[in-house]
Amino acid sequence: MATGPDLNITFYDYLAPRLTAGKYQVHAEHELTQGGVDITTPGARIDPVEAEFEVRAVQFVLDESSVQAVYPPPGSSGNYRTVLPHITLNRSILPWEREVKWSSRAARAPWMALLMFQAGELPDDPEGMGIATSRTVAELCRPKPEDSGVQPPAIDPDGLDPKTRDSNCRTIDVPIDLFKALIPREDELDHLTHVRDVYEPAARAGGEVLTPGSFAVVTGNRFPLDVIGPRTVHLVSLEGHDGPLKGEFTTGATHIRLAALWSWSFTHDPTGRLDPHSLLKALVARGALDAERLALRLEPAADPGGSPDADEQYARERLRLGYVPVPQRLLSGELSYAWYRGPCTPVTVQDLPRGYDADPKTQTTADHALIYDKDYGVYDVSYASAWTLGRTLALADPEYSADLVRARRELSNQAVGLMALAADPARARAATPRAGRSHADAETDLRPGLGWLRTLAIDSRDLPRALAAPQSRAPMPAEPPPTPLSRADRRLLLGTGARAAALRRTADHRTAGMPAWLDRAAALHGIPFGYLVPDPRMLPPESLRLFRLDPGWISALLNGARSVGLHTGLDQQLEATLHAAVGARRAGEEQAPKAGLLLRSALVPAWPEFDLVAYTADGRPLTELRRDHPAPDVLLLLFDDVPDSIVIREPGEGIHFGTTAEGKISLRALVPDNEYDRGEPIGRPLPATEGKTVFTEFLRPDNPYGVLNLLDSGGIVAALTTALNHPQPLTAGEFAIEMINSPLEQKLVPATGGRSE
């Protein structure tokens, strides 16, 4: 199943700048020669010109805007045993912008490295919280006398710009023995740093979500392994450390001082308490045999066996439909129980029972929304509770209730005026249309006395002729007065002709914020969580539940909200006019939520933002209408349609590096062929032998820190080259492709036989 478009990624080994950081001098001379002979006119020779310029690059401090992302996420806690930390930089050429004198190869080595430390390894950060010591650049390059055991970078502070020399930077002091154990070899630095270009998406199955652009990625070489506790990651500068990188240290030095360009920390928890892989599997495990077990309902107790009687069958059916029993006190004072189901139903909503009227004209109290089961003598209070809740929420919102009452009063006042006009015989006669006119003419109907003038003005020639004609002194023929209208007749006139049009115009201008308020209520905003999940056993810890929305429950909720300010029969008569005006300004039916899900898991607070995408059977992604957190560990999602499949993706900057949960590398094709595209998993692991892992085969020997052996004897690069039958040793970009560990993705799709996967 297609899970949406991904971005095309191209990996490069490195970028070589035309000029590295430093000062340069340009010397220009002008010569005019012919046949190798100088023919410049005497006295017209142009003097040579010299100019100096400087190429500046990051050296001691990395600006926050230069960092695209890091992994593991800062402050996160989880099982990162198989992960190599990495940092993604917005400036793709950054790792190669400075000259490293210790590198004599044509392909310049990076001047930075990513080092990971655990608590207790750094004297400046014993708790492993990502702390670095702030010092001036001068103190970095020339330690104070009390730091005599610290070997600084071989950078002359006097040769720096005074402003740079006096500025602050972040530093760490690393024990020399630890530095020797962790620092990558020169060739390893190449394999731990690469460039990736990310282009516009192309439709493919699987994959990651990345930000388009060109980035440099620096990867660490140390796994967290099994030690529980915090980890600190520092992106450090290697400039000025030519000697230490060759194994040469100052006599008497115990620590080496490094400039920390960027730092963050995370907590490694190998117990699996926050293991995303295990948690995602557990979320859908309940529906492995029966997808119905992922629906939002209260499961009955296990069937004791035998044939259940009619009463038990009735109760089990109610639970299957999503109802829960709740206590109810009847008007008589008796304490009984009733059935309640919120707007989130596990099944397609059934037709309303005979006799239930959802019309807001008749549903004026919560009692009108009660449903009585005559066979068992109990009430269904679902819609009555929704009606009461809607009215309560409306009264609790002073802005909405004021808008609604104000609109009702203005409509009522206008209606009273129109009824008074219809009750006045003289004014009614003046407003009575002449032949050829009708009550549909608003001016004739509502402004008495204009009828004659408007009749003359129907044809522009009639009015001048009428005014120029001799005036007749004959008395006007008497017309019988209109028959007085009863109050009931006058109310009936409010729904006809210009009177109804005038009331509609008033309602249209008085809707204010009511449409938006009702739309938010229809999307369950402000609904207490107990109304959505009436029993906590319906949503236990580490669970995912799916539901449809009951339009009848939503309708009762909105009817209760619209009941505010209905005081008189005239208000009730005008309710349809106001309801139509508000409804015309509400969101369309296509924007109304139809279904959703609730996720209760430790992943919710651990992943503040992650992808959860729903699809229809034909692969169309559904529109997410609402994403909210009713509780710190609960996620609520509403969709515009009922999903057929759901995909949950681990957050992160698209891809990270490491091994699978089993400690192996999932090999990927480096050369496309008829069977696999470049970068596509080929279905073979490394190591291939059962029981062997990267941690047993490819860590530095006699090194207790979990450092990956890349290029030494028995290193992983040679093993990957052999396993892939590649014609030459893997480059940095090819090594990055093999070490890709895609974010976890859990799919919830229907399978044959009613199972879910």
N, C-alpha and C positions, 0 to 999 in steps of 0.2 A: 504494500500500500504506500502510495506517495505521501510523504509527510511534509510537503511544501518545498519551495525552491531553496537551494543552497547557493553559496557563493563559490566561484571558481578561484582556486588558490594555486599560485605558482611559487615554488620554493627555489631560492638562489643560495649558493654557497656563501657569497660575500659580495660587498660593494667596495670598489676601490676608488677613493676620491682622487681627483686630479691633483689636489694639493691637500696635504695634512695641515693641522694647526701649526702655526709658527710665523716667524718674520721672514720676509722675502725681499730681495733687491732686484730691480729691473734696470738693465743697462742698455741704452739704445744709441746706435750710431747711424749716421747717414753717409753712404758712399755712392758715388757716381762713377762707374767704370765702363770701359769699352775694350773688349778683348783682353780683359785682365789688367788694363792700364787705367790708373786714376785720371779722370778727365775733368775733375772739379775745377771750376774757375778760381784762380787765386783770389783770396779775400772773401770768397762766397761760401766757404766751408761752414757747415752747420755743426756747432759744438755738440759733443756727446751729452746725453741726458741720462741721469740716474734718478731712480725713485724707489722708495721703500713702501711696502704695505704689509699688513699683518692679517693672517687668516685666524680667526678666533673660533674656538669650539668649547664645548663643555669640558671642564677640567676638574673642579673640586666640588661643585654643587650642581645637582640635576633639578631643573624646574619641574614643578608638578604637571605642567601641561605636556611635558615630554613623555609621560607614562600613560600608555593606553590601558593597560590592565596588568594584574599579577595573579598568579595561581600557586597555591591555594589562596582563596580570598582572605584579605586581612581580617583578623579577629574570628575567623571561622573555627569550628571544632568538628572533627570527624576522623574517619579512618583513612589517612593519607599514606599508609604504609607503602603503597606501590607507585607513588607519585614523585616525579622529579619537579621541583618548583621551577617556575619560569617567570620572566617579566617581558612584557611586550612594549616596545618603544615606538612612539609616533614617528621619530626621525630615523628612517631606515639605514642611513649611512653612519649613524652616531657611533657604533662600536669600532669603526675603522678611521675616525677623523683625527685621531692623535697618533703620532709616531711612537712605536715601541722599539727602542734601540737594541733590545736583546733579540729581536726577530730579524734574521738575515735572509729570510725566504722572500721570493718574489711576491707571493701571496701574503700580504701583511697580516699578522695575527691581531685579534681584537685586543684593545687596551683595557678591557673590563672583564670581570668574572662574577658569577653569582655563587655565593658561599652560604651554606645553611649551618646553623649552630643550635645545639640544644641547651637547656638550662644548665648552668654551672660551668660552661666552657669558656665564656668570655668574662673577664674580670669587671668590665664596665656594665655588664648586663647579666648578673647571676641568675635572675629569674626567667631569662629568655623572653622578655617582653618587647623586643625590638628596639631597645634603647641604644643610642649612640651618643658619645660625648661631644659636646660642642666646643670646638677650639678654633683659634684663628689659623689661617693658612700658614702663617709663620711658625706657629707652635706645631702644626702637622709636620712641617719640613725640618724644624729645628727644635726638638723637645727641650723642655726645661731641665735644669740640672737634676731635679728629683726623679726624672724619668730616664736615668742613665742606662737602664736596661732595655730601652725601647729602640729599635732600629727604624728610622723614618725613611720615607722615600728619598731617593737621591735627586732632589730638586732644590736648586739654590734659591732661597726666598729673596735674596737681593736682586736676582735677575727678573723678578716678577714686577708687574705694575703695582705701585704702592697701594692702590685701591683694592686690588686683588689680594695682596699680601696681608692686608689688615682686615679682610672680610672673614666671616665665620664659615666653617664647614663642619661636617659631622664625621667623627672618626671612631675607629675601634682598634683596640690593641689585642692582637691574636697571639697566643703562645706559639713559639716557633715550631715546636713539635707538632702541634695541631695544624699549623699552616702547611707544613710539609705533607701531612697526611691528606689534607683536603684539596690543596691547590691543583687545578688541572695542569697537565703537561701542555707544552706549546701547541703540539698538533691536536691535542684534545680540545683546546680552546676553539679551534676552528670548527670542530664537530658540535660544540655546544652553543654556537652562535650562527644564526642564519637569517636570511631575509625572506619574507613572504609578501607577495603582491596579491591582493584580494580584489576580485572584479565583480561585476554585476552578476546576480544569480542566474543560474540555468536550472531548468526543471530536472531534478534527479531525486532518486529515492535515498533516504537515510542522510547522514551527514551532520554538519554543524551550522550554527548561525554565527556569522562573523561580520565585522564592520569593514566596509570597502576601504581600500587604501593600501599604502606600502608601509611595512613595519619591519623593525628588527626585533628578533627574539633571542634572548639570552637565557639559557637553561642551566640549572644546577646539575651537579654530578653526584649528589648524595641522597639516598633514600632515608626516610624517617625510621623505617624498620619497626621494631617492637617496643621501643622505649616510650612509655606513656609520658606526656607532658608537652609544654610549649616548645615551639621552634621559632627561631629568628632567622630571617633571610636578609642578607646584605648584598647589594650590588656594589662592588668595590672597584676602585681604580688600581691598575697595575703599573701605571706610569711611575718611573723612578725606581722600580723594584727589579732592575735588570739582574743584580747579583742574586737575590733570594730566588728568583725564578730559575736560576742556573744552579741552585743549591749552595750559594755562597752567602754567608751571614757574618756580621760583625762580631768579633771576639767579645764575649761577655754579654751579648744580647740575649734576652729571654723572650721578648715579644717583638712583633713587627707591627708597625702602625700603618693602617690603611685608611684611605678616605672612603667613607660610606656614602655613595651617591644616592642610594634609595634603600629604605628598610621597611620591613613589615613583619608581622608575627602571626602564627596560627597555632592551634592546639592539635596535636596528634593523639587520637584516641583509638588504639588498635583493638579495643574490646568490642567494637561494633555497636556501641550504644547509639552513635550517630552515623552508622555506616549507611550511606545512601543506597548502595547496592542492595543490602539486606532489607532496608526499609521499603524501597520501591517494590521489591518482590513481595513483601508481606502485605502491602496495600491491596494487591490484586489476587493474592493467594486464595482469599475467601471465595472468589468467583471462579476458581479453576475448574471445579466440577459442575457448578450451577451458577450461571451469570445472574440469576434472580437474587442470589445472596448479596449482591452489591447494590440492591435497591434499598431505598430509605424506608425501613419498616422495623417493627419490633418483632423479633422472631419468638414464636411460642416455645414452651418447654418441649423437650424431646417427647416424641410420641411414645406413650407407655406400652403400646401394643394393643391388639384387639381392635374392635370396631368402635370408633367414637360415636357417642350418641348425638342427637340433633343439636343439643345445646353447645356441645364442644365444637361441632362442625361450624356452627354459627360464629362462635368466638374466634376460631382459627381463620375463618374467612374474613372476618372484620380486621384481624391483624394483618392478613395478607394484603388487604386493600390499603393498609397504611394507618389504620385507626389505633388509638390507644384509649384505654378506659381512664376516665377522670371522675373525681367526686362531683356531685351536683346536689344542691339543696333546692328542692321544689318550692313553689309558692305556698304550698301547704305547710312548709317547715320540715317535711321529711327529708332525710339524707339518703340519697340514692347514688347511682353512678350513671354516666353518660359516655357516649363515644365522641372522640375529638380527632380530627385530622387537619393538619395545617395546610398551607398552600403547596407544600412539597409532597407530591403523591408518588408512590412507586409504580402505579399502573395508569393506563389511559383512563381519564375521568369518565365515569359512567353518567348516563342521563339522569337529570334531577328527578326525584320522585314526583308522582302525580300530586297536584295540589300545591307544590312549592312555587311561589311567584317571586321571581328575581326583579320584577319591575320596581324601580325606585319610587314610583307613585304610590305603590301599595306597601312597599317594604319600609315603613316609617319608624319601626321600632325593632329591637333585637328579637322580640318574640315572633315577629313575622318571618324571621329567618330560621326558626327552630324546625327541625324535622323529627317527626314522631314515628317510631317503629311500633305499630299496633300489635304485632305478633309477640314481641318481647317486652313491651311496655317501657322502653327506654328512649331517650332523646339522642339525636345527633346534634351536638351543639357547635359544630365546626363553623357554619356560616353565621350563626348568632354571635359567636365569639369574634369572628372577623368583623361583623357589623359594629359591635361595641368597641372593638379596638380602633376601627376607622374613626368613629366619632370621638373617642378619647384623644387620638393623635391630632385630630383637627382642632379640638378645643384647647389642646396643649400648645398649639402653634398660634401665637397671637396675630401674626401677619396673615396667615391663611384665613383664620376665622373672621378677622376684621374685613378682609376683602370680600368674603362670602356674604357676611351680614350687610355690608355696605351695598353690594350689588342687589341683594334682595330688597332692601329698603327703597333704593332708587327705582327699581322695577315696580314695586308696590305703589309708590307715590305716583308714578306716571300712569299706572293702570287706574288708580282712583280718579285721576284727572280726566282720563278718557271716558270712564264710566259716567262721571258727572256731566261731561259734554253731551253724551248720548241721552242723558236724562232731562236736559233742558229743551222744551219744545221749540222755543224761539230760535235758539242756537242750532238746534237740530234741523229746523226748517231752512235756515240760512245755509246750512251745510249740505242740504239735500241736493244731489246732482240734478241738473236739468236733463232734458232729452239729449241723448248722445254722450252723456258723461256716466261715470261709474264710481263707486266707492273705492275702486282701486287707485284713484287719483289722490295721492296723499295730501296735496295742497287743498283740494276741494273738501276733503273729508275732515281735516284737522284744523283748518283756518277758515271758519265760517265768515261769510260776507264777501269772499273772493270769487264765489261761483259765477256771478253774472259777468264780472270782468274777465275771468278766464275763458268763459264761453265765447265772448266777443273776440278774444285774442287767439282763438283757435286758428282762424285765418287772418293773416296780418292786414288784409284789406277791410275786414269787418269793423275793426275798432275805429279807424278814421271816418268811415262812412257813418257809423253810429253816432259819433261825436258831432259830425256836421249836420246831421238830420234835425229838422224842427222838433222841438220838444213838445210832447203831447201833455196836455193837462188832464187827460182822462185818467180817472183813478185806476190804479193797478188792480187787476182782477184778484179778488180774495181767494186765498188757498186755504183749504181746511188744515188746521194744525195737525201735526203728526201725533199719532197715538203714543201716549207716554209708555216707556219701556219699563218692564219690571227689572228688579235687581238681577235676577237670573238671566234675563235676556241681555242686559248690559254686559254681564260677564261673558256671555257667549260671543258678543261682538268683539271682545278682546282678541279672539283667535281668528278674525277675518280681516281682509283688506289692509288698509293703511294702518289700522291700529296695531295689528300683529307685526307689520313691518317696522313701525316705530319702536315697539317693544324689543324686537330683535336687534335694532340698531343700538339701543341702550345697553342691552346685554352684551353685545359685541365689544362695546367700549368699556365694560366694567369687569372683564375677565381677570385683569391684573395677573398675579402670579399663580392663579388657581390651576391652569393647565399643567404647568411644570410641577407643581406640588403633587397633583394626582399621578403624573407620570412617574415620579420618584416613589410614590407609595405603591404603584403597580409593580415596580422593580424591587419591592420589599425593603426599601430604605426606611429606617426607623422602626422596623418590626422587631420586637423583642425576640431574642433567640429561642426562648421557651415556646413561642408560637410556631416557630419553624420546626424545631425538634422537641416535641413535648415530653419525650422520655430520653434521658441521657444514654440509655442502653441502645438506642437507635443509632448512635454515633460514638462508639467506644474509641479509646485511644488507638492510634495507628490504623485508621480505617478510612475508606473512600466509599461514599454512597451517592448514587445517581437518583434523579427524580425528574418528574414532569411537574409543571405548574398547573394548578386547578383554576381555570378562569372563573368558576362560580365563587370560589373563595375570594379571589381578587375583586370580583364584582360586588360581593357583600361588603368587603372592606371599603370600597369607594362609595357605596351607598351610605354607609355609616358616616363617612367623612362629608358627604353632601347633605346630610340631614341637619347640619348646624343651621340655626336661624329660621327653620320652618315653624312659624308660629300660628299662621292663619290659613283658612281655606284658600284665600287669594294667593298666598305664598306657594301653596301646593299647586295651584293652577298655573302659576308662572314658572314653576320648577322646570318644566319641559323646555321653555324658551332659554332659560339660563343654562341648562344642561347641554342643549344643542350648541350654544355659543362657546362654552368651555370645551366641548368635545371636538369642535372644528379646529381648535388650536392645539390639541394634544398630538403627541407623536402618533404616526400611523400604526396600523396593526402589524406591519412588517417589523417594527421596532419593539414590539412587545415581547418580553421573554417567554419562551415556551418550555424550556427545560434547564437543568443545571446540575451541579454536583457540590457536595460538601466533602472537604478533605481535612481530617484531623490527624496531625502527625507532627513529630519533632522536626520534620523537614520544613514545615511552614515558617517557624521563626529562624531556622538555620539558613533558609533560602528566601530572603526578602523578595527577590524577583526571580521567577523562573518561567519557562514556557510550558503551558498546558493548553494544548490545541485540540479541538474537537472537529470531527469530520463527518460528513454524510456518507452514505454507502458508495456514492460515485466519486468520492475524494474531495468534495468541495469543503473548504474550511468554514466552520460556522463563525458568525460574528459574536464576539464576546461583549455582551451588553453591560455586565457588571462584574467587578472583581473586588472583593472586600474581605476583611478579617473580623468576623463577629467576636472572635476570641483570639488571644495571641497565637494559639496553635491550631486555629481553624481557618480554612480558606473557603469562601463562598464564590461560586462562579455561576453566571446566568448566560444562556445562549438564546439565539433567535430561532433555533429549531432543535429537534431531538437528535442528539448525536448517535452515530452508528459505531464510531471508534474514537478513542482518545489517546493522545500521545503526551507523556510527561517527560520533559528534558531537564537534565541537570544544568544549573546555571554555570557560568564561567565564560571566559573569552573564547568561545567557540571550541578550541581544542586545547588539550594539555598533554603532557608527556609522561610516560612511565610504562608500566606493565598492566596486564589484565589483573582481575581480582585473584586469579590463580598464580600470579607471579610469572607469567609467560608473555612473550611478545607475539601479537597477532601479525604475521607477515603480510606485507602488502606488495602488490605488483609494482615494479619500477619501470618496466617496459610494457606498454600496452600490447595486447594481442587479441585474438578472436574471442578469448574467454574472459579476460579481465581488463578493465580500464586502469590507467596509471593511478596508483594510490588506493586501489580497491583491495580489501582483504581477500587473500587467496585460500583461506581456510586451513592453513598450517601454522602451528605454533613453533616458537623457539624458546627454550629447548624442546625438542620433540619427544624426548624420553619421559615416560611417566615418572613422577616423583622428583624430577629435576626442575629447577626454576632459575630465573635470572639471579636470584639471591644466593643460590648454591653454586652457580657456575661462573658468574661474570662480575663479581666484586673483587676489588683489589686484594691480593693475598696478604695475609698478616696485617690486615687493616680492620680494626674493630668498628669503624665509623660508618659502614654501609656505603662506601664510595664506589661508584661504577668504574670498572676497568674497561676503558675504551680501546686503547691501542697497544698496551703492553702484551706480553705473551699470553695467549688465551683470551684476548680481549673480545668484546662483543661486536666490534666493527668487523673483524675478520670472520667471526662466526656468522654474522648476518650475510656477509658477502658470499660465503660458502653455501649457506642455506638457500639463498636466492639464485645460486649459480650465476652471479653477476660477473661480467668480464674483468672488472677492476674494483679496487677497494671503494667502499661507499664514501661519497663526499658528504659535506655537511648537510646539504639539502636532502640528499637521499637518506641519510641517517635520521633526520628529523621526520621524514615520512614514515619510516619504520617504527619510530618511537611514539608516534601519535597515539594517544589514548583518548578516543572520542568521549564527550560527555555521556553519562548514563542516559539511556532512553528507555522508558517503560511504555509499551503499547498495550492498550486494552481494546481488543477487537473481538467481534463475534467469531465463533468457530463452529464447525459442524457438530451436530449433536447437542446444541445448546450450551456448549462450553465457552469460556473466555480465555484468552491467552495474554 
